[in-house]
Amino acid sequence: MSKSFDIIGAPFNQLGFVTTKENTVNGIRRMDETSWIGLTDWIQVRNSRWHSDIVDTGDVPITLDVQELIDSDRKDAALQLYSSQLKSKLLETYHSGRIPITIGGDHSIAVGTLQATMEYYQRDKKEKVAIVWVDAHADINNSLDSNLHGKPLALLMNQYPYNDWDIPSDIAVNPEDVYYIGVRDLMRNEFDLINELNITNYDMPFIEKYGFNAVVEILMEKLEQDYDRVYLSFDYDALDGSIFRACATPNVGGLTAREALHLVHTISSSPKFVGADFVEYLPERDSNGVSKELMVKLIDSVWGFHL
Ligand SMILES: [Mn+2]
């Protein structure tokens, strides 16, 4: 049975180190005269010439309620509200037997996408879900005073006991089900928490030592043995910041374009693949369109493109 996909736009970019009200998803969708590439056109080609079933369902917009919370500096509440709206949207996709591909926005949107995934597969179907978190950062900052886009995993694991955050335990993320790839920039409290919770961390030193393809093989073997499902959360800043700088926090020494394309294609080819996030890309910082071409190709790797 071939798979069907829903593109879900989550242009929520208010909680990061650099905020923007520009619609970051539209920046990927539309053709422009720098990159000469746009996701909308590519989807049409996939659907018409390759008989794919990909539907762009549009955005989960920033409602006035959410914007008011942000403007009055109640960011935790804004994220809770936006996450609940995004979660509902993903649940519709899951219930119709389709695969959600969510485009951000900053990484805080994973609070919504993963709660939906955990509710549908972990709570309701009693299936074990692995989360592959591809990122320069661990996003598990559990201190009160840091940006919310730096703590989605802390929130999802109930490691952040502030501002009424409490994820129901049957949809919370278990630390042992998280697999980091590409991490190379940690805060001290994150370093401690990763060790305390014993999270699998295929960080850049590990990748440097064993080689990227070997690490992907180790990961896929683990998923094959121990999991029913796999969800991918891909942060643009996992890529090597010496080339790919179109984000708030570019970081030199990360994944090459080929490594990222290989990884996304390999994970999404698994029969266990249930969905993905692509986050943190900022079109306004993409001066030459190279990053946009890669983002479109990474997303296209989910259903077609491979090296
Ligand atoms: Mn991230």
Residues whose N, C-alpha, C, O or C-beta is under 5 A from the ligand:
A	BS01	MN	H107 D135 D139 H149 D235
